[in-house]
Amino acid sequence: MVLSKIMEVEMDKGKENTHQPTWWHQDHQKWIKEAGLWQHESDRLVALLYLLECALPEHSAQLNNHVEGIKQHEAYLQHYENGILEFNSLQKKKNYHQNLSNLHAKMKQEHDSLKQTYVEEMEKFRTLLVKLLGECDCGCDKKA
């Protein structure tokens, strides 16, 4: 509509408009600048999302390995308690029992360590997530 008004004024003067209004150039520069900011913000969000994405599988793998170790220990214990294992001497049975006891202590130590790591990793994850959410508040919905 603005263009048609300009064209009418120029046409009324008896000549055709061959020059575009200078404010178009200003708009273009402003739009390029805004798009550059949006691209920069998008790149930052992608980088943060990548960090979040990397954090989860590594921790998930540790948890899966830990659960598998617990299940294996439970299977050893059940075999022992259910009498599935046969020992040709009382000493071998005591040794097996001692090995189970040592394995249980080791599993407890691993569990406690993983529990502490889990708390620390989840705090890092939450921090990254909050940062990502904060970055999402880029002001794109604000009027320029």
C-alpha positions in Angstrom: 0.0 0.0 0.0 2.8 2.4 0.8 4.5 1.5 -2.5 1.4 2.3 -4.4 1.1 5.7 -2.8 4.7 6.5 -3.7 4.1 5.3 -7.2 1.0 7.5 -7.5 2.9 10.6 -6.3 5.7 10.0 -8.7 3.4 9.2 -11.6 1.5 12.4 -10.9 4.7 14.3 -11.3 4.9 13.0 -14.8 7.8 10.6 -14.4 8.2 7.0 -13.5 9.9 6.1 -10.2 13.3 4.4 -10.8 14.7 4.7 -7.3 13.5 2.6 -4.4 12.9 4.3 -1.0 16.0 4.4 1.2 14.1 3.0 4.2 13.8 -0.3 2.3 17.6 -0.7 2.6 17.3 0.1 6.3 14.7 -2.6 6.7 16.9 -5.1 4.9 19.9 -4.3 7.2 17.7 -4.6 10.3 16.3 -8.0 9.1 19.7 -9.3 8.3 20.9 -8.3 11.7 17.9 -9.9 13.4 18.3 -13.1 11.4 22.0 -13.2 12.3 21.0 -13.0 16.0 18.4 -15.7 15.6 21.0 -17.9 13.9 23.5 -17.3 16.7 20.9 -18.1 19.3 19.8 -21.3 17.4 23.4 -22.4 17.2 23.8 -21.9 21.0 20.7 -23.9 21.7 21.9 -26.8 19.4 25.2 -26.8 21.3 23.4 -27.0 24.7 21.1 -29.7 23.4 24.1 -31.7 22.2 25.6 -31.5 25.6 22.4 -32.7 27.2 22.1 -35.5 24.6 25.6 -36.7 25.3 25.2 -36.7 29.1 22.2 -39.0 29.1 23.5 -42.1 27.2 26.8 -42.2 29.1 25.0 -42.2 32.4 22.3 -44.6 31.2 25.1 -47.1 30.1 26.6 -46.9 33.6 23.2 -47.5 35.2 22.6 -50.5 32.8 26.0 -52.0 33.7 25.3 -51.6 37.4 21.9 -53.2 37.2 23.4 -56.2 35.2 26.1 -56.6 37.9 23.4 -56.6 40.6 21.3 -59.2 38.7 24.4 -61.4 38.3 25.2 -61.1 42.0 21.6 -62.0 42.8 21.8 -65.1 40.6 25.0 -66.3 42.4 23.2 -65.7 45.7 20.1 -67.7 44.7 22.2 -70.6 43.4 24.0 -70.7 46.7 20.8 -70.4 48.8 18.8 -72.9 46.8 21.5 -75.5 47.1 22.1 -75.7 43.3 25.8 -75.5 43.9 27.5 -78.6 45.3 30.7 -78.4 47.4 32.9 -81.4 48.1 34.1 -79.8 51.3 33.0 -77.5 54.0 36.1 -75.3 53.3 35.0 -74.8 49.6 31.5 -73.8 50.8 33.0 -71.3 53.3 35.3 -69.9 50.6 32.3 -69.5 48.2 30.3 -67.8 51.0 33.3 -65.5 51.7 33.6 -64.7 48.0 29.9 -63.8 47.9 30.3 -61.6 50.9 33.3 -59.8 49.2 31.3 -59.5 46.0 28.4 -58.0 47.9 30.6 -55.5 49.7 32.1 -54.6 46.3 28.6 -54.2 44.8 27.6 -52.0 47.7 30.7 -49.8 47.2 30.0 -49.5 43.5 26.3 -48.7 44.2 27.2 -46.0 46.7 29.7 -44.5 44.3 27.2 -44.6 41.4 24.6 -43.0 43.7 26.9 -40.1 44.4 27.8 -39.8 40.7 24.1 -39.9 39.8 23.3 -37.0 42.1 26.2 -35.0 40.7 25.4 -35.8 37.1 21.7 -35.0 37.5 22.7 -31.7 39.0 24.9 -31.0 36.0 22.0 -32.1 33.7 19.5 -29.9 35.5 21.9 -26.9 35.2 22.3 -27.5 31.5 18.6 -27.8 31.1 17.9 -24.6 33.0 20.5 -22.9 30.8 18.9 -24.3 27.7 15.5 -23.1 28.8 16.9 -19.7 29.6 18.5 -19.6 26.1 15.1 -20.4 24.6 13.8 -17.2 26.1 15.5 -15.3 23.3 12.9 -12.6 23.0 11.8 -13.7 19.5 8.2 -13.0 20.6 9.1 -9.5 21.6 8.3 -6.6 19.3 11.3 -5.1 17.6 
